[in-house]
Amino acid sequence: MLDNDLVIVSEDGQPFLAKSTVVSAHQPGAGPKFTRVEMSDMKIDDHSTAAVVTCRGTYESPKASVSLKFMRVWLKKNDDWKIVAGSISK
């Protein structure tokens, strides 16, 4: 689902090529272990061959609870939908 040239704007406003970072963070044993993940306030703006998705994610672990806002841009490429850009903020 992630385009090879995926760009994410991080909380500090810096863009980075993110596919390898996102994939490695979701590997077994990597990153924090969450006891609860809840997505809410999802909105999808459909533009035919592109879509903009916004939502809020709440992540809980034994040590902390974090709420983040996400924006993702999906683009239809070769009959497949790919995430090509996005942002993360508090």
PDB file of N, CA, C and O in Angstrom:
ATOM      1  N   MET A   1       0.808  -1.185   0.000  1.00  0.00           N
ATOM      2  CA  MET A   1       0.000   0.000   0.000  1.00  0.00           C
ATOM      3  C   MET A   1       0.862   1.264   0.000  1.00  0.00           C
ATOM      4  O   MET A   1       0.378   2.338  -0.359  1.00  0.00           O
ATOM      5  N   LEU A   2       2.116   1.152   0.393  1.00  0.00           N
ATOM      6  CA  LEU A   2       3.004   2.311   0.447  1.00  0.00           C
ATOM      7  C   LEU A   2       3.752   2.453  -0.872  1.00  0.00           C
ATOM      8  O   LEU A   2       4.376   1.500  -1.340  1.00  0.00           O
ATOM      9  N   ASP A   3       3.692   3.633  -1.470  1.00  0.00           N
ATOM     10  CA  ASP A   3       4.449   3.884  -2.682  1.00  0.00           C
ATOM     11  C   ASP A   3       5.943   3.895  -2.346  1.00  0.00           C
ATOM     12  O   ASP A   3       6.330   4.302  -1.250  1.00  0.00           O
ATOM     13  N   ASN A   4       6.776   3.451  -3.280  1.00  0.00           N
ATOM     14  CA  ASN A   4       8.217   3.438  -3.036  1.00  0.00           C
ATOM     15  C   ASN A   4       8.769   4.819  -2.744  1.00  0.00           C
ATOM     16  O   ASN A   4       9.777   4.942  -2.049  1.00  0.00           O
ATOM     17  N   ASP A   5       8.128   5.868  -3.262  1.00  0.00           N
ATOM     18  CA  ASP A   5       8.589   7.242  -3.057  1.00  0.00           C
ATOM     19  C   ASP A   5       7.738   8.003  -2.043  1.00  0.00           C
ATOM     20  O   ASP A   5       7.652   9.229  -2.096  1.00  0.00           O
ATOM     21  N   LEU A   6       7.110   7.272  -1.121  1.00  0.00           N
ATOM     22  CA  LEU A   6       6.268   7.867  -0.084  1.00  0.00           C
ATOM     23  C   LEU A   6       7.015   8.951   0.684  1.00  0.00           C
ATOM     24  O   LEU A   6       8.137   8.733   1.141  1.00  0.00           O
ATOM     25  N   VAL A   7       6.394  10.113   0.825  1.00  0.00           N
ATOM     26  CA  VAL A   7       6.955  11.221   1.617  1.00  0.00           C
ATOM     27  C   VAL A   7       5.987  11.522   2.762  1.00  0.00           C
ATOM     28  O   VAL A   7       4.790  11.719   2.552  1.00  0.00           O
ATOM     29  N   ILE A   8       6.530  11.552   3.960  1.00  0.00           N
ATOM     30  CA  ILE A   8       5.753  11.900   5.152  1.00  0.00           C
ATOM     31  C   ILE A   8       6.364  13.163   5.754  1.00  0.00           C
ATOM     32  O   ILE A   8       7.585  13.296   5.831  1.00  0.00           O
ATOM     33  N   VAL A   9       5.508  14.085   6.178  1.00  0.00           N
ATOM     34  CA  VAL A   9       5.962  15.256   6.919  1.00  0.00           C
ATOM     35  C   VAL A   9       5.785  14.922   8.396  1.00  0.00           C
ATOM     36  O   VAL A   9       4.674  14.667   8.860  1.00  0.00           O
ATOM     37  N   SER A  10       6.893  14.929   9.121  1.00  0.00           N
ATOM     38  CA  SER A  10       6.865  14.536  10.534  1.00  0.00           C
ATOM     39  C   SER A  10       6.362  15.671  11.414  1.00  0.00           C
ATOM     40  O   SER A  10       6.102  16.776  10.939  1.00  0.00           O
ATOM     41  N   GLU A  11       6.230  15.381  12.698  1.00  0.00           N
ATOM     42  CA  GLU A  11       5.712  16.361  13.661  1.00  0.00           C
ATOM     43  C   GLU A  11       6.537  17.646  13.689  1.00  0.00           C
ATOM     44  O   GLU A  11       6.001  18.715  13.980  1.00  0.00           O
ATOM     45  N   ASP A  12       7.829  17.555  13.391  1.00  0.00           N
ATOM     46  CA  ASP A  12       8.668  18.761  13.406  1.00  0.00           C
ATOM     47  C   ASP A  12       8.660  19.502  12.065  1.00  0.00           C
ATOM     48  O   ASP A  12       9.408  20.461  11.874  1.00  0.00           O
ATOM     49  N   GLY A  13       7.797  19.043  11.127  1.00  0.00           N
ATOM     50  CA  GLY A  13       7.648  19.728   9.847  1.00  0.00           C
ATOM     51  C   GLY A  13       8.625  19.313   8.777  1.00  0.00           C
ATOM     52  O   GLY A  13       8.622  19.875   7.681  1.00  0.00           O
ATOM     53  N   GLN A  14       9.466  18.333   9.078  1.00  0.00           N
ATOM     54  CA  GLN A  14      10.476  17.903   8.119  1.00  0.00           C
ATOM     55  C   GLN A  14       9.958  16.746   7.262  1.00  0.00           C
ATOM     56  O   GLN A  14       9.485  15.743   7.796  1.00  0.00           O
ATOM     57  N   PRO A  15      10.047  16.882   5.933  1.00  0.00           N
ATOM     58  CA  PRO A  15       9.649  15.773   5.061  1.00  0.00           C
ATOM     59  C   PRO A  15      10.764  14.725   4.986  1.00  0.00           C
ATOM     60  O   PRO A  15      11.949  15.057   5.035  1.00  0.00           O
ATOM     61  N   PHE A  16      10.362  13.451   4.867  1.00  0.00           N
ATOM     62  CA  PHE A  16      11.354  12.399   4.673  1.00  0.00           C
ATOM     63  C   PHE A  16      10.753  11.284   3.844  1.00  0.00           C
ATOM     64  O   PHE A  16       9.545  11.052   3.879  1.00  0.00           O
ATOM     65  N   LEU A  17      11.613  10.584   3.089  1.00  0.00           N
ATOM     66  CA  LEU A  17      11.171   9.401   2.357  1.00  0.00           C
ATOM     67  C   LEU A  17      10.919   8.335   3.403  1.00  0.00           C
ATOM     68  O   LEU A  17      11.821   7.991   4.167  1.00  0.00           O
ATOM     69  N   ALA A  18       9.710   7.811   3.447  1.00  0.00           N
ATOM     70  CA  ALA A  18       9.289   7.080   4.638  1.00  0.00           C
ATOM     71  C   ALA A  18       9.038   5.588   4.484  1.00  0.00           C
ATOM     72  O   ALA A  18       8.839   4.914   5.495  1.00  0.00           O
ATOM     73  N   LYS A  19       9.035   5.039   3.287  1.00  0.00           N
ATOM     74  CA  LYS A  19       8.611   3.647   3.157  1.00  0.00           C
ATOM     75  C   LYS A  19       9.443   2.710   4.036  1.00  0.00           C
ATOM     76  O   LYS A  19       8.874   1.911   4.780  1.00  0.00           O
ATOM     77  N   SER A  20      10.760   2.788   3.971  1.00  0.00           N
ATOM     78  CA  SER A  20      11.589   1.867   4.756  1.00  0.00           C
ATOM     79  C   SER A  20      11.391   2.090   6.259  1.00  0.00           C
ATOM     80  O   SER A  20      11.418   1.130   7.029  1.00  0.00           O
ATOM     81  N   THR A  21      11.193   3.331   6.683  1.00  0.00           N
ATOM     82  CA  THR A  21      10.968   3.633   8.099  1.00  0.00           C
ATOM     83  C   THR A  21       9.658   3.028   8.587  1.00  0.00           C
ATOM     84  O   THR A  21       9.609   2.426   9.659  1.00  0.00           O
ATOM     85  N   VAL A  22       8.598   3.187   7.802  1.00  0.00           N
ATOM     86  CA  VAL A  22       7.285   2.648   8.180  1.00  0.00           C
ATOM     87  C   VAL A  22       7.317   1.124   8.204  1.00  0.00           C
ATOM     88  O   VAL A  22       6.811   0.512   9.144  1.00  0.00           O
ATOM     89  N   VAL A  23       7.901   0.509   7.189  1.00  0.00           N
ATOM     90  CA  VAL A  23       7.963  -0.958   7.123  1.00  0.00           C
ATOM     91  C   VAL A  23       8.758  -1.510   8.305  1.00  0.00           C
ATOM     92  O   VAL A  23       8.319  -2.468   8.941  1.00  0.00           O
ATOM     93  N   SER A  24       9.917  -0.928   8.610  1.00  0.00           N
ATOM     94  CA  SER A  24      10.730  -1.450   9.714  1.00  0.00           C
ATOM     95  C   SER A  24      10.040  -1.269  11.066  1.00  0.00           C
ATOM     96  O   SER A  24      10.198  -2.106  11.954  1.00  0.00           O
ATOM     97  N   ALA A  25       9.281  -0.192  11.232  1.00  0.00           N
ATOM     98  CA  ALA A  25       8.573   0.039  12.499  1.00  0.00           C
ATOM     99  C   ALA A  25       7.467  -0.977  12.745  1.00  0.00           C
ATOM    100  O   ALA A  25       7.051  -1.174  13.886  1.00  0.00           O
ATOM    101  N   HIS A  26       6.988  -1.622  11.691  1.00  0.00           N
ATOM    102  CA  HIS A  26       5.905  -2.586  11.829  1.00  0.00           C
ATOM    103  C   HIS A  26       6.388  -4.038  11.812  1.00  0.00           C
ATOM    104  O   HIS A  26       5.572  -4.955  11.724  1.00  0.00           O
ATOM    105  N   GLN A  27       7.678  -4.254  11.894  1.00  0.00           N
ATOM    106  CA  GLN A  27       8.226  -5.603  11.948  1.00  0.00           C
ATOM    107  C   GLN A  27       8.104  -6.152  13.369  1.00  0.00           C
ATOM    108  O   GLN A  27       8.143  -5.384  14.331  1.00  0.00           O
ATOM    109  N   PRO A  28       7.957  -7.462  13.512  1.00  0.00           N
ATOM    110  CA  PRO A  28       7.890  -8.041  14.855  1.00  0.00           C
ATOM    111  C   PRO A  28       9.136  -7.675  15.660  1.00  0.00           C
ATOM    112  O   PRO A  28      10.260  -7.765  15.168  1.00  0.00           O
ATOM    113  N   GLY A  29       8.912  -7.263  16.899  1.00  0.00           N
ATOM    114  CA  GLY A  29      10.013  -6.914  17.783  1.00  0.00           C
ATOM    115  C   GLY A  29      10.461  -5.468  17.672  1.00  0.00           C
ATOM    116  O   GLY A  29      11.223  -4.995  18.515  1.00  0.00           O
ATOM    117  N   ALA A  30      10.008  -4.760  16.656  1.00  0.00           N
ATOM    118  CA  ALA A  30      10.417  -3.362  16.464  1.00  0.00           C
ATOM    119  C   ALA A  30       9.386  -2.424  17.081  1.00  0.00           C
ATOM    120  O   ALA A  30       8.192  -2.725  17.100  1.00  0.00           O
ATOM    121  N   GLY A  31       9.846  -1.313  17.573  1.00  0.00           N
ATOM    122  CA  GLY A  31       8.944  -0.268  18.052  1.00  0.00           C
ATOM    123  C   GLY A  31       8.227  -0.630  19.334  1.00  0.00           C
ATOM    124  O   GLY A  31       8.404  -1.722  19.875  1.00  0.00           O
ATOM    125  N   PRO A  32       7.408   0.306  19.818  1.00  0.00           N
ATOM    126  CA  PRO A  32       6.678   0.086  21.070  1.00  0.00           C
ATOM    127  C   PRO A  32       5.562  -0.939  20.901  1.00  0.00           C
ATOM    128  O   PRO A  32       5.044  -1.139  19.802  1.00  0.00           O
ATOM    129  N   LYS A  33       5.210  -1.570  21.988  1.00  0.00           N
ATOM    130  CA  LYS A  33       4.108  -2.533  21.997  1.00  0.00           C
ATOM    131  C   LYS A  33       2.869  -1.835  22.552  1.00  0.00           C
ATOM    132  O   LYS A  33       2.868  -1.342  23.680  1.00  0.00           O
ATOM    133  N   PHE A  34       1.829  -1.805  21.750  1.00  0.00           N
ATOM    134  CA  PHE A  34       0.608  -1.121  22.154  1.00  0.00           C
ATOM    135  C   PHE A  34      -0.398  -2.122  22.699  1.00  0.00           C
ATOM    136  O   PHE A  34      -0.545  -3.230  22.183  1.00  0.00           O
ATOM    137  N   THR A  35      -1.084  -1.705  23.753  1.00  0.00           N
ATOM    138  CA  THR A  35      -2.142  -2.532  24.312  1.00  0.00           C
ATOM    139  C   THR A  35      -3.495  -2.162  23.709  1.00  0.00           C
ATOM    140  O   THR A  35      -4.455  -2.929  23.781  1.00  0.00           O
ATOM    141  N   ARG A  36      -3.551  -0.946  23.102  1.00  0.00           N
ATOM    142  CA  ARG A  36      -4.782  -0.520  22.439  1.00  0.00           C
ATOM    143  C   ARG A  36      -4.422   0.493  21.356  1.00  0.00           C
ATOM    144  O   ARG A  36      -3.611   1.394  21.571  1.00  0.00           O
ATOM    145  N   VAL A  37      -5.039   0.326  20.189  1.00  0.00           N
ATOM    146  CA  VAL A  37      -4.920   1.285  19.089  1.00  0.00           C
ATOM    147  C   VAL A  37      -6.333   1.563  18.610  1.00  0.00           C
ATOM    148  O   VAL A  37      -7.080   0.641  18.283  1.00  0.00           O
ATOM    149  N   GLU A  38      -6.700   2.850  18.569  1.00  0.00           N
ATOM    150  CA  GLU A  38      -8.042   3.222  18.125  1.00  0.00           C
ATOM    151  C   GLU A  38      -7.953   4.379  17.135  1.00  0.00           C
ATOM    152  O   GLU A  38      -7.351   5.413  17.424  1.00  0.00           O
ATOM    153  N   MET A  39      -8.552   4.194  15.979  1.00  0.00           N
ATOM    154  CA  MET A  39      -8.613   5.246  14.973  1.00  0.00           C
ATOM    155  C   MET A  39     -10.009   5.858  15.036  1.00  0.00           C
ATOM    156  O   MET A  39     -11.002   5.146  15.183  1.00  0.00           O
ATOM    157  N   SER A  40     -10.077   7.205  14.922  1.00  0.00           N
ATOM    158  CA  SER A  40     -11.365   7.888  14.994  1.00  0.00           C
ATOM    159  C   SER A  40     -11.356   9.113  14.091  1.00  0.00           C
ATOM    160  O   SER A  40     -10.330   9.469  13.511  1.00  0.00           O
ATOM    161  N   ASP A  41     -12.505   9.743  13.983  1.00  0.00           N
ATOM    162  CA  ASP A  41     -12.666  10.983  13.217  1.00  0.00           C
ATOM    163  C   ASP A  41     -12.161  10.860  11.778  1.00  0.00           C
ATOM    164  O   ASP A  41     -11.609  11.812  11.226  1.00  0.00           O
ATOM    165  N   MET A  42     -12.351   9.691  11.179  1.00  0.00           N
ATOM    166  CA  MET A  42     -11.859   9.476   9.821  1.00  0.00           C
ATOM    167  C   MET A  42     -12.727  10.207   8.807  1.00  0.00           C
ATOM    168  O   MET A  42     -13.955  10.142   8.855  1.00  0.00           O
ATOM    169  N   LYS A  43     -12.069  10.902   7.894  1.00  0.00           N
ATOM    170  CA  LYS A  43     -12.742  11.596   6.808  1.00  0.00           C
ATOM    171  C   LYS A  43     -12.005  11.256   5.518  1.00  0.00           C
ATOM    172  O   LYS A  43     -10.777  11.322   5.464  1.00  0.00           O
ATOM    173  N   ILE A  44     -12.753  10.894   4.483  1.00  0.00           N
ATOM    174  CA  ILE A  44     -12.173  10.558   3.190  1.00  0.00           C
ATOM    175  C   ILE A  44     -12.733  11.510   2.145  1.00  0.00           C
ATOM    176  O   ILE A  44     -13.943  11.565   1.927  1.00  0.00           O
ATOM    177  N   ASP A  45     -11.841  12.263   1.498  1.00  0.00           N
ATOM    178  CA  ASP A  45     -12.218  13.145   0.398  1.00  0.00           C
ATOM    179  C   ASP A  45     -11.786  12.476  -0.897  1.00  0.00           C
ATOM    180  O   ASP A  45     -10.596  12.406  -1.201  1.00  0.00           O
ATOM    181  N   ASP A  46     -12.758  11.985  -1.658  1.00  0.00           N
ATOM    182  CA  ASP A  46     -12.508  11.245  -2.901  1.00  0.00           C
ATOM    183  C   ASP A  46     -12.389  12.213  -4.072  1.00  0.00           C
ATOM    184  O   ASP A  46     -13.266  13.047  -4.295  1.00  0.00           O
ATOM    185  N   HIS A  47     -11.291  12.092  -4.816  1.00  0.00           N
ATOM    186  CA  HIS A  47     -11.040  12.923  -5.991  1.00  0.00           C
ATOM    187  C   HIS A  47     -10.847  12.058  -7.232  1.00  0.00           C
ATOM    188  O   HIS A  47     -10.050  12.397  -8.107  1.00  0.00           O
ATOM    189  N   SER A  48     -11.564  10.954  -7.311  1.00  0.00           N
ATOM    190  CA  SER A  48     -11.537  10.024  -8.434  1.00  0.00           C
ATOM    191  C   SER A  48     -10.254   9.195  -8.469  1.00  0.00           C
ATOM    192  O   SER A  48     -10.282   8.027  -8.081  1.00  0.00           O
ATOM    193  N   THR A  49      -9.144   9.750  -8.915  1.00  0.00           N
ATOM    194  CA  THR A  49      -7.891   8.989  -8.962  1.00  0.00           C
ATOM    195  C   THR A  49      -6.984   9.312  -7.784  1.00  0.00           C
ATOM    196  O   THR A  49      -5.852   8.833  -7.719  1.00  0.00           O
ATOM    197  N   ALA A  50      -7.473  10.117  -6.861  1.00  0.00           N
ATOM    198  CA  ALA A  50      -6.744  10.442  -5.636  1.00  0.00           C
ATOM    199  C   ALA A  50      -7.750  10.562  -4.495  1.00  0.00           C
ATOM    200  O   ALA A  50      -8.927  10.846  -4.714  1.00  0.00           O
ATOM    201  N   ALA A  51      -7.269  10.342  -3.288  1.00  0.00           N
ATOM    202  CA  ALA A  51      -8.109  10.504  -2.107  1.00  0.00           C
ATOM    203  C   ALA A  51      -7.250  11.054  -0.975  1.00  0.00           C
ATOM    204  O   ALA A  51      -6.086  10.685  -0.823  1.00  0.00           O
ATOM    205  N   VAL A  52      -7.843  11.939  -0.187  1.00  0.00           N
ATOM    206  CA  VAL A  52      -7.176  12.483   0.991  1.00  0.00           C
ATOM    207  C   VAL A  52      -7.917  11.949   2.211  1.00  0.00           C
ATOM    208  O   VAL A  52      -9.124  12.141   2.357  1.00  0.00           O
ATOM    209  N   VAL A  53      -7.171  11.276   3.082  1.00  0.00           N
ATOM    210  CA  VAL A  53      -7.756  10.664   4.271  1.00  0.00           C
ATOM    211  C   VAL A  53      -7.157  11.337   5.502  1.00  0.00           C
ATOM    212  O   VAL A  53      -5.937  11.431   5.637  1.00  0.00           O
ATOM    213  N   THR A  54      -8.026  11.804   6.398  1.00  0.00           N
ATOM    214  CA  THR A  54      -7.578  12.359   7.675  1.00  0.00           C
ATOM    215  C   THR A  54      -8.232  11.573   8.802  1.00  0.00           C
ATOM    216  O   THR A  54      -9.362  11.101   8.675  1.00  0.00           O
ATOM    217  N   CYS A  55      -7.501  11.438   9.911  1.00  0.00           N
ATOM    218  CA  CYS A  55      -8.046  10.736  11.074  1.00  0.00           C
ATOM    219  C   CYS A  55      -7.180  11.016  12.293  1.00  0.00           C
ATOM    220  O   CYS A  55      -6.123  11.640  12.200  1.00  0.00           O
ATOM    221  N   ARG A  56      -7.651  10.544  13.420  1.00  0.00           N
ATOM    222  CA  ARG A  56      -6.915  10.633  14.687  1.00  0.00           C
ATOM    223  C   ARG A  56      -6.662   9.202  15.154  1.00  0.00           C
ATOM    224  O   ARG A  56      -7.525   8.330  15.044  1.00  0.00           O
ATOM    225  N   GLY A  57      -5.467   8.985  15.675  1.00  0.00           N
ATOM    226  CA  GLY A  57      -5.123   7.672  16.224  1.00  0.00           C
ATOM    227  C   GLY A  57      -4.719   7.810  17.669  1.00  0.00           C
ATOM    228  O   GLY A  57      -3.928   8.685  18.020  1.00  0.00           O
ATOM    229  N   THR A  58      -5.265   6.943  18.517  1.00  0.00           N
ATOM    230  CA  THR A  58      -4.888   6.895  19.922  1.00  0.00           C
ATOM    231  C   THR A  58      -4.164   5.586  20.160  1.00  0.00           C
ATOM    232  O   THR A  58      -4.676   4.509  19.857  1.00  0.00           O
ATOM    233  N   TYR A  59      -2.958   5.697  20.710  1.00  0.00           N
ATOM    234  CA  TYR A  59      -2.099   4.539  20.949  1.00  0.00           C
ATOM    235  C   TYR A  59      -1.802   4.453  22.432  1.00  0.00           C
ATOM    236  O   TYR A  59      -1.297   5.405  23.026  1.00  0.00           O
ATOM    237  N   GLU A  60      -2.116   3.308  23.034  1.00  0.00           N
ATOM    238  CA  GLU A  60      -1.852   3.118  24.462  1.00  0.00           C
ATOM    239  C   GLU A  60      -0.885   1.968  24.651  1.00  0.00           C
ATOM    240  O   GLU A  60      -0.978   0.938  23.982  1.00  0.00           O
ATOM    241  N   SER A  61       0.048   2.160  25.579  1.00  0.00           N
ATOM    242  CA  SER A  61       0.977   1.117  25.995  1.00  0.00           C
ATOM    243  C   SER A  61       0.994   1.115  27.512  1.00  0.00           C
ATOM    244  O   SER A  61       0.403   1.999  28.131  1.00  0.00           O
ATOM    245  N   PRO A  62       1.653   0.149  28.124  1.00  0.00           N
ATOM    246  CA  PRO A  62       1.710   0.157  29.586  1.00  0.00           C
ATOM    247  C   PRO A  62       2.353   1.430  30.150  1.00  0.00           C
ATOM    248  O   PRO A  62       2.116   1.782  31.305  1.00  0.00           O
ATOM    249  N   LYS A  63       3.169   2.122  29.337  1.00  0.00           N
ATOM    250  CA  LYS A  63       3.896   3.292  29.839  1.00  0.00           C
ATOM    251  C   LYS A  63       3.294   4.629  29.436  1.00  0.00           C
ATOM    252  O   LYS A  63       3.589   5.640  30.072  1.00  0.00           O
ATOM    253  N   ALA A  64       2.454   4.670  28.395  1.00  0.00           N
ATOM    254  CA  ALA A  64       1.989   5.974  27.907  1.00  0.00           C
ATOM    255  C   ALA A  64       0.758   5.832  27.025  1.00  0.00           C
ATOM    256  O   ALA A  64       0.400   4.742  26.579  1.00  0.00           O
ATOM    257  N   SER A  65       0.127   6.973  26.793  1.00  0.00           N
ATOM    258  CA  SER A  65      -0.977   7.083  25.843  1.00  0.00           C
ATOM    259  C   SER A  65      -0.678   8.297  24.966  1.00  0.00           C
ATOM    260  O   SER A  65      -0.375   9.378  25.470  1.00  0.00           O
ATOM    261  N   VAL A  66      -0.767   8.108  23.650  1.00  0.00           N
ATOM    262  CA  VAL A  66      -0.445   9.181  22.705  1.00  0.00           C
ATOM    263  C   VAL A  66      -1.582   9.295  21.707  1.00  0.00           C
ATOM    264  O   VAL A  66      -2.103   8.291  21.222  1.00  0.00           O
ATOM    265  N   SER A  67      -1.963  10.537  21.403  1.00  0.00           N
ATOM    266  CA  SER A  67      -2.971  10.788  20.381  1.00  0.00           C
ATOM    267  C   SER A  67      -2.308  11.585  19.263  1.00  0.00           C
ATOM    268  O   SER A  67      -1.702  12.627  19.511  1.00  0.00           O
ATOM    269  N   LEU A  68      -2.426  11.089  18.028  1.00  0.00           N
ATOM    270  CA  LEU A  68      -1.815  11.725  16.865  1.00  0.00           C
ATOM    271  C   LEU A  68      -2.862  11.968  15.791  1.00  0.00           C
ATOM    272  O   LEU A  68      -3.859  11.251  15.704  1.00  0.00           O
ATOM    273  N   LYS A  69      -2.626  12.988  14.976  1.00  0.00           N
ATOM    274  CA  LYS A  69      -3.469  13.256  13.811  1.00  0.00           C
ATOM    275  C   LYS A  69      -2.692  12.849  12.568  1.00  0.00           C
ATOM    276  O   LYS A  69      -1.489  13.086  12.460  1.00  0.00           O
ATOM    277  N   PHE A  70      -3.405  12.231  11.634  1.00  0.00           N
ATOM    278  CA  PHE A  70      -2.778  11.747  10.412  1.00  0.00           C
ATOM    279  C   PHE A  70      -3.483  12.309   9.187  1.00  0.00           C
ATOM    280  O   PHE A  70      -4.693  12.534   9.195  1.00  0.00           O
ATOM    281  N   MET A  71      -2.708  12.529   8.141  1.00  0.00           N
ATOM    282  CA  MET A  71      -3.248  12.837   6.825  1.00  0.00           C
ATOM    283  C   MET A  71      -2.483  11.955   5.848  1.00  0.00           C
ATOM    284  O   MET A  71      -1.255  11.878   5.898  1.00  0.00           O
ATOM    285  N   ARG A  72      -3.213  11.295   4.964  1.00  0.00           N
ATOM    286  CA  ARG A  72      -2.602  10.448   3.948  1.00  0.00           C
ATOM    287  C   ARG A  72      -3.200  10.796   2.593  1.00  0.00           C
ATOM    288  O   ARG A  72      -4.404  11.020   2.471  1.00  0.00           O
ATOM    289  N   VAL A  73      -2.353  10.839   1.589  1.00  0.00           N
ATOM    290  CA  VAL A  73      -2.797  11.048   0.217  1.00  0.00           C
ATOM    291  C   VAL A  73      -2.624   9.729  -0.522  1.00  0.00           C
ATOM    292  O   VAL A  73      -1.514   9.211  -0.648  1.00  0.00           O
ATOM    293  N   TRP A  74      -3.737   9.199  -1.005  1.00  0.00           N
ATOM    294  CA  TRP A  74      -3.757   7.963  -1.781  1.00  0.00           C
ATOM    295  C   TRP A  74      -3.888   8.329  -3.258  1.00  0.00           C
ATOM    296  O   TRP A  74      -4.649   9.230  -3.613  1.00  0.00           O
ATOM    297  N   LEU A  75      -3.147   7.631  -4.113  1.00  0.00           N
ATOM    298  CA  LEU A  75      -3.177   7.877  -5.545  1.00  0.00           C
ATOM    299  C   LEU A  75      -3.356   6.552  -6.265  1.00  0.00           C
ATOM    300  O   LEU A  75      -2.699   5.565  -5.936  1.00  0.00           O
ATOM    301  N   LYS A  76      -4.248   6.534  -7.251  1.00  0.00           N
ATOM    302  CA  LYS A  76      -4.452   5.324  -8.042  1.00  0.00           C
ATOM    303  C   LYS A  76      -3.368   5.275  -9.114  1.00  0.00           C
ATOM    304  O   LYS A  76      -3.317   6.128 -10.000  1.00  0.00           O
ATOM    305  N   LYS A  77      -2.502   4.264  -9.023  1.00  0.00           N
ATOM    306  CA  LYS A  77      -1.393   4.090  -9.950  1.00  0.00           C
ATOM    307  C   LYS A  77      -1.455   2.677 -10.526  1.00  0.00           C
ATOM    308  O   LYS A  77      -1.392   1.697  -9.783  1.00  0.00           O
ATOM    309  N   ASN A  78      -1.577   2.575 -11.837  1.00  0.00           N
ATOM    310  CA  ASN A  78      -1.632   1.259 -12.493  1.00  0.00           C
ATOM    311  C   ASN A  78      -2.711   0.364 -11.880  1.00  0.00           C
ATOM    312  O   ASN A  78      -2.470  -0.815 -11.619  1.00  0.00           O
ATOM    313  N   ASP A  79      -3.888   0.922 -11.656  1.00  0.00           N
ATOM    314  CA  ASP A  79      -5.040   0.213 -11.095  1.00  0.00           C
ATOM    315  C   ASP A  79      -4.860  -0.228  -9.645  1.00  0.00           C
ATOM    316  O   ASP A  79      -5.660  -1.026  -9.156  1.00  0.00           O
ATOM    317  N   ASP A  80      -3.852   0.253  -8.951  1.00  0.00           N
ATOM    318  CA  ASP A  80      -3.649  -0.017  -7.529  1.00  0.00           C
ATOM    319  C   ASP A  80      -3.640   1.304  -6.769  1.00  0.00           C
ATOM    320  O   ASP A  80      -3.184   2.325  -7.285  1.00  0.00           O
ATOM    321  N   TRP A  81      -4.144   1.276  -5.553  1.00  0.00           N
ATOM    322  CA  TRP A  81      -4.116   2.464  -4.701  1.00  0.00           C
ATOM    323  C   TRP A  81      -2.847   2.429  -3.859  1.00  0.00           C
ATOM    324  O   TRP A  81      -2.542   1.411  -3.237  1.00  0.00           O
ATOM    325  N   LYS A  82      -2.103   3.538  -3.836  1.00  0.00           N
ATOM    326  CA  LYS A  82      -0.858   3.656  -3.081  1.00  0.00           C
ATOM    327  C   LYS A  82      -0.894   4.921  -2.233  1.00  0.00           C
ATOM    328  O   LYS A  82      -1.431   5.946  -2.652  1.00  0.00           O
ATOM    329  N   ILE A  83      -0.321   4.839  -1.045  1.00  0.00           N
ATOM    330  CA  ILE A  83      -0.139   6.040  -0.233  1.00  0.00           C
ATOM    331  C   ILE A  83       1.126   6.718  -0.751  1.00  0.00           C
ATOM    332  O   ILE A  83       2.206   6.128  -0.725  1.00  0.00           O
ATOM    333  N   VAL A  84       0.990   7.967  -1.225  1.00  0.00           N
ATOM    334  CA  VAL A  84       2.123   8.676  -1.797  1.00  0.00           C
ATOM    335  C   VAL A  84       2.646   9.802  -0.912  1.00  0.00           C
ATOM    336  O   VAL A  84       3.790  10.231  -1.063  1.00  0.00           O
ATOM    337  N   ALA A  85       1.803  10.289   0.024  1.00  0.00           N
ATOM    338  CA  ALA A  85       2.223  11.377   0.898  1.00  0.00           C
ATOM    339  C   ALA A  85       1.357  11.384   2.149  1.00  0.00           C
ATOM    340  O   ALA A  85       0.270  10.807   2.187  1.00  0.00           O
ATOM    341  N   GLY A  86       1.879  12.063   3.176  1.00  0.00           N
ATOM    342  CA  GLY A  86       1.101  12.173   4.397  1.00  0.00           C
ATOM    343  C   GLY A  86       1.781  13.047   5.417  1.00  0.00           C
ATOM    344  O   GLY A  86       2.865  13.583   5.189  1.00  0.00           O
ATOM    345  N   SER A  87       1.116  13.179   6.554  1.00  0.00           N
ATOM    346  CA  SER A  87       1.683  13.944   7.665  1.00  0.00           C
ATOM    347  C   SER A  87       1.238  13.347   8.986  1.00  0.00           C
ATOM    348  O   SER A  87       0.250  12.617   9.065  1.00  0.00           O
ATOM    349  N   ILE A  88       2.002  13.680  10.026  1.00  0.00           N
ATOM    350  CA  ILE A  88       1.723  13.256  11.394  1.00  0.00           C
ATOM    351  C   ILE A  88       1.833  14.492  12.269  1.00  0.00           C
ATOM    352  O   ILE A  88       2.798  15.247  12.146  1.00  0.00           O
ATOM    353  N   SER A  89       0.858  14.716  13.155  1.00  0.00           N
ATOM    354  CA  SER A  89       0.954  15.841  14.087  1.00  0.00           C
ATOM    355  C   SER A  89       0.259  15.486  15.392  1.00  0.00           C
ATOM    356  O   SER A  89      -0.507  14.526  15.469  1.00  0.00           O
ATOM    357  N   LYS A  90       0.540  16.273  16.403  1.00  0.00           N
ATOM    358  CA  LYS A  90      -0.100  16.049  17.708  1.00  0.00           C
ATOM    359  C   LYS A  90      -1.350  16.854  17.830  1.00  0.00           C
ATOM    360  O   LYS A  90      -2.025  16.796  18.858  1.00  0.00           O
TER     361      LYS A  90
END
